[in-house]
Amino acid sequence: MSETGNLDFAVIDTRRAERTGYPEVVYCGGKTPEQSEAIIIRMRESNIPVLGTRAQPELAARIQNRFPEAVYDETARTLTVGSVSPGGAGLVAVVAAGTSDLPIAREAFNSAEFFGSRAELITDVGVAGIHRLFDRLADIKKANVVIAVAGMEGALPGVIAGLVSVPVIAVPTSVGYGAAFSGLAALLGMLTSCAPGISVVNIDNGFGAGYQANLINQLACGKTGDPPCT
């Protein structure tokens, strides 16, 4: 095996954590179960913790047979074997507008936890029943960073950003009827929100939001310590 972990079909970046602080993540979509399995096995042979995204049940069964400690979240389609050491950081709040947004919200939640943050998942608090959001606002305000996940018109992140004093990462989902254009309406709504403090990731990119939220969370704790980073 070379230093970068060559396979016939993939070159594994076994030293990414040395450069960036976090290991390479396996995007399992578009790969055969055999390809994803071989990559994960090679990473574990190098003692690298594994997060696989968009993993199918067949792959999960194969990995859990070889690594009984592996954890598969069928809703989020995430597969983890090991995790990054906890960073002692504060909280990441993952807030989902509706139950239909839960797969992407759970992907964000699992990703943030894998990389070492504490995370809390708050579900079904979309603007159509905005009283439900207000009922959980005290919990949301405990976080160093908020991930707001929504489809349809994508209004939730703008509302949250007008109520909290921390960064908000907006995640548009492909949830909605025809004119939602598979998440494009939510994406454009989030990009054009008048509320400051919002950054936006790609449609259905819960992983990207979880990774970025962890970075913000670790920086917030390291520099300010407020909110308490315990």
C-alpha positions as CSV (number, residue, x, y, z in Angstrom):
1,M,0.0,0.0,0.0
2,S,1.3,3.5,-0.9
3,E,1.3,6.4,1.5
4,T,-2.0,7.6,0.1
5,G,-3.7,4.3,0.2
6,N,-4.1,3.4,-3.5
7,L,-6.8,1.0,-4.6
8,D,-7.4,0.0,-8.2
9,F,-10.3,2.5,-8.4
10,A,-9.6,5.0,-5.6
11,V,-6.8,6.9,-3.9
12,I,-7.5,7.2,-0.2
13,D,-6.2,10.3,1.5
14,T,-4.9,8.7,4.6
15,R,-3.1,11.8,5.8
16,R,-5.9,14.3,5.5
17,A,-6.4,14.6,9.2
18,E,-2.7,15.7,9.5
19,R,-3.5,18.6,7.2
20,T,-7.0,19.6,8.1
21,G,-7.7,18.0,11.5
22,Y,-10.4,15.7,10.2
23,P,-10.3,12.5,8.1
24,E,-11.6,12.0,4.6
25,V,-15.3,11.1,4.4
26,V,-16.6,8.4,2.1
27,Y,-19.5,9.5,-0.2
28,C,-21.0,6.1,-1.0
29,G,-23.6,7.3,-3.6
30,G,-22.6,6.2,-7.1
31,K,-20.2,3.6,-5.8
32,T,-20.9,-0.1,-5.7
33,P,-21.1,-1.7,-2.3
34,E,-17.9,-3.6,-3.0
35,Q,-16.1,-0.3,-3.8
36,S,-17.3,1.5,-0.7
37,E,-16.5,-1.6,1.4
38,A,-13.0,-1.8,0.2
39,I,-12.4,1.9,0.9
40,I,-13.8,1.6,4.4
41,I,-11.7,-1.5,5.1
42,R,-8.5,0.2,3.9
43,M,-9.3,3.3,6.1
44,R,-9.8,1.2,9.1
45,E,-6.6,-0.7,8.4
46,S,-4.9,2.7,8.7
47,N,-6.8,3.3,12.0
48,I,-8.9,6.1,10.4
49,P,-12.4,6.7,11.8
50,V,-15.0,6.4,9.0
51,L,-18.0,8.4,8.1
52,G,-19.9,7.1,5.1
53,T,-22.7,9.2,3.6
54,R,-25.5,8.1,1.3
55,A,-24.8,4.5,2.4
56,Q,-27.3,1.9,1.4
57,P,-28.5,-0.9,3.7
58,E,-26.6,-3.6,1.7
59,L,-23.3,-1.8,2.4
60,A,-24.2,-1.3,6.0
61,A,-24.8,-5.0,6.5
62,R,-21.5,-5.8,4.9
63,I,-19.6,-3.3,7.1
64,Q,-21.4,-4.3,10.3
65,N,-20.6,-7.9,9.6
66,R,-16.9,-7.1,9.5
67,F,-16.9,-4.3,12.1
68,P,-19.6,-5.0,14.7
69,E,-19.1,-1.5,16.3
70,A,-20.3,0.2,13.1
71,V,-23.4,2.3,13.4
72,Y,-25.9,2.7,10.6
73,D,-28.6,5.4,10.5
74,E,-31.1,4.2,7.9
75,T,-33.0,7.6,7.9
76,A,-29.9,9.6,7.3
77,R,-28.1,6.9,5.3
78,T,-24.9,7.5,7.3
79,L,-22.5,4.8,8.4
80,T,-19.9,5.3,11.0
81,V,-17.0,3.2,12.3
82,G,-15.3,5.0,15.1
83,S,-15.4,8.8,15.5
84,V,-13.1,11.8,15.9
85,S,-12.1,12.5,19.5
86,P,-14.5,14.9,21.2
87,G,-13.3,18.5,21.0
88,G,-14.8,19.6,24.3
89,A,-16.9,22.0,22.3
90,G,-20.3,23.6,22.9
91,L,-23.5,22.8,21.2
92,V,-24.6,22.5,17.6
93,A,-28.4,22.8,17.2
94,V,-29.8,21.1,14.2
95,V,-33.3,22.4,13.5
96,A,-35.6,20.7,11.0
97,A,-38.7,22.4,9.6
98,G,-40.7,19.3,9.0
99,T,-40.6,15.5,9.3
100,S,-39.9,15.3,5.6
101,D,-36.6,17.2,6.2
102,L,-35.5,14.7,8.8
103,P,-33.2,12.6,6.6
104,I,-31.0,15.6,5.8
105,A,-31.3,17.0,9.3
106,R,-30.1,13.6,10.7
107,E,-27.2,13.6,8.2
108,A,-26.1,17.0,9.5
109,F,-26.6,15.9,13.2
110,N,-24.6,12.7,12.7
111,S,-21.8,14.5,10.8
112,A,-21.4,17.2,13.5
113,E,-21.3,14.5,16.2
114,F,-18.8,12.3,14.3
115,F,-16.4,15.2,14.0
116,G,-16.5,15.8,17.8
117,S,-19.3,18.3,18.6
118,R,-22.2,17.9,20.9
119,A,-25.4,18.2,18.9
120,E,-29.1,18.4,19.6
121,L,-31.7,17.6,17.0
122,I,-34.9,19.7,17.1
123,T,-37.6,18.6,14.7
124,D,-40.9,19.8,13.2
125,V,-40.6,23.5,14.0
126,G,-41.3,25.0,10.6
127,V,-42.9,28.4,10.1
128,A,-46.3,27.0,9.2
129,G,-46.7,26.3,13.0
130,I,-44.3,29.0,14.2
131,H,-45.5,28.6,17.8
132,R,-43.6,25.3,17.8
133,L,-40.4,27.1,17.0
134,F,-40.9,29.6,19.8
135,D,-41.5,26.7,22.2
136,R,-37.9,25.5,21.4
137,L,-36.2,28.8,21.1
138,A,-34.6,28.7,24.5
139,D,-33.0,25.4,23.5
140,I,-31.8,26.7,20.2
141,K,-30.2,29.8,21.9
142,K,-27.9,27.5,23.9
143,A,-26.0,26.6,20.7
144,N,-22.8,28.1,19.3
145,V,-24.1,27.5,15.8
146,V,-27.5,26.6,14.3
147,I,-28.1,24.3,11.3
148,A,-31.6,25.1,9.9
149,V,-33.0,22.5,7.5
150,A,-36.0,23.3,5.3
151,G,-37.6,22.6,2.0
152,M,-40.7,24.2,0.4
153,E,-40.0,28.0,0.4
154,G,-37.1,27.6,2.8
155,A,-38.2,30.3,5.2
156,L,-37.0,28.7,8.5
157,P,-33.3,29.9,8.5
158,G,-34.3,33.5,8.0
159,V,-36.7,33.4,10.9
160,I,-34.1,31.8,13.1
161,A,-31.4,34.2,12.1
162,G,-33.6,37.0,13.3
163,L,-33.9,35.5,16.7
164,V,-30.4,34.2,17.6
165,S,-27.0,35.8,18.0
166,V,-24.9,33.0,16.5
167,P,-24.2,31.9,12.9
168,V,-27.0,30.0,11.0
169,I,-26.2,27.5,8.4
170,A,-29.1,27.0,6.0
171,V,-29.7,23.7,4.3
172,P,-32.3,23.6,1.5
173,T,-33.9,20.2,1.0
174,S,-35.5,18.8,-2.1
175,V,-38.9,18.6,-0.3
176,G,-41.9,20.3,-1.9
177,Y,-44.4,20.3,-4.7
178,G,-43.7,21.1,-8.3
179,A,-42.7,24.8,-8.1
180,A,-40.2,23.9,-5.4
181,F,-38.1,22.5,-8.2
182,S,-36.5,19.8,-6.1
183,G,-35.1,22.3,-3.6
184,L,-34.1,25.1,-6.0
185,A,-36.9,27.4,-4.6
186,A,-35.6,26.8,-1.0
187,L,-32.0,27.4,-2.1
188,L,-32.8,30.7,-3.8
189,G,-34.9,31.8,-0.9
190,M,-32.1,31.1,1.6
191,L,-29.5,32.8,-0.6
192,T,-31.7,36.0,-0.8
193,S,-32.8,36.1,2.8
194,C,-32.7,39.6,4.3
195,A,-31.6,38.2,7.7
196,P,-27.8,38.6,8.3
197,G,-25.6,35.8,9.7
198,I,-26.8,33.1,7.3
199,S,-24.6,30.9,5.1
200,V,-26.1,28.4,2.7
201,V,-24.9,24.9,1.6
202,N,-26.1,23.0,-1.4
203,I,-29.4,21.2,-1.7
204,D,-29.7,18.2,0.6
205,N,-26.1,18.7,1.8
206,G,-26.5,17.8,5.5
207,F,-23.0,16.5,5.7
208,G,-21.5,19.8,4.5
209,A,-23.6,21.7,7.0
210,G,-22.5,19.4,9.9
211,Y,-18.9,19.7,9.0
212,Q,-19.0,23.5,8.8
213,A,-21.0,23.8,12.0
214,N,-18.4,21.7,13.8
215,L,-15.6,24.0,12.7
216,I,-17.6,27.1,13.8
217,N,-18.4,25.4,17.1
218,Q,-14.8,24.5,17.8
219,L,-13.6,28.0,17.0
220,A,-16.3,29.6,19.2
221,C,-15.2,27.5,22.1
222,G,-11.5,28.0,21.6
223,K,-11.8,31.8,21.3
224,T,-14.6,32.9,23.5
225,G,-15.8,30.1,25.8
226,D,-19.3,31.7,25.7
227,P,-21.7,29.9,25.5
228,P,-20.1,27.5,28.0
229,C,-18.1,24.9,26.1
230,T,-18.5,21.8,28.2
